[in-house]
């Protein structure tokens, strides 16, 4: 096996595939023929280097992957309405990467007023209430909220869980000491309305923790999706670079206190095979940003 040649071909395939995908996203289909043709040529050059039994294994593996079933694009509301019933039951490597770092960034919340913005099925709202916080959670999906309320009631916890949009939170100014918004900003076409609202409802000096898909994942084709036998349902995602998150937070009156980029490694061994970990080792999967609301915001100064 010619390692150098394989490296060259794989790098070329990766580069051309990424170019083609970005052109499709921009609807530049009239220009896509060249990168697709380059991909076909590079693939033909790689095939003779692969053992026949490996090709057979690959064919069987691909038959089980989402590329072989129809894909259906859904809005955020449609996607989470369909997903709510078994969202908590699915193994999610992104959550496995994101959750420990987010909880660490949140720190001690006992006795504090805490907002779980876009709370979903209450993944953080429940944990924060158990940790002694006075919790409010809002989400745009009634189906996800129903799951969160059931979990809250089964555990005998106190948490106010209601419907609300991240860009128009149903709370008075300066209501909270801490806010968390997990895996949601990737569904927003514009980050600033959400960061401005989070700044509004936080008290001066209040802390915010945001977690999200790392932009690298979206660039290479990973998506928020739920897989069903009949189709893979893709929930709308928007690409934001790290600098976009930073700019939106700074413009809304926050000071950054921490940024973490969680990567695929052995920590995912309980939910991913060794082969899968090696495929994606070192790839950044989750972005976690901690920030503090300044004493005054630009809006207040005006």
Secondary structure, DSSP 8 states (H G I E B T S, - for coil): --HHHHHHHHHHHHHHHHHHHHHHHTT-GGG-HHHHHHHHHHHHHHHTTS-HHHHHHHHHHHHTSGGGS-EEEE-HHHHHHHHGGGGGGS--HHHHHHHHHHHHHH---TT-EEEEET-TTTHHHHHHHHTT-EEEEEES-HHHHHHHHHHHHHHT--EEEEE-BTTB-SS-TT-EEEEEEES-GGG-S-SHHHHHHHHHHEEEEEEEEEEEE-HHHHHTT---EEEETTEEEEE------HHHHHHHHHHTTEEEEEEEEEE-SGGGTTTS-HHHHHHHTT-EEEEEEEEEE-SS-HHHH-
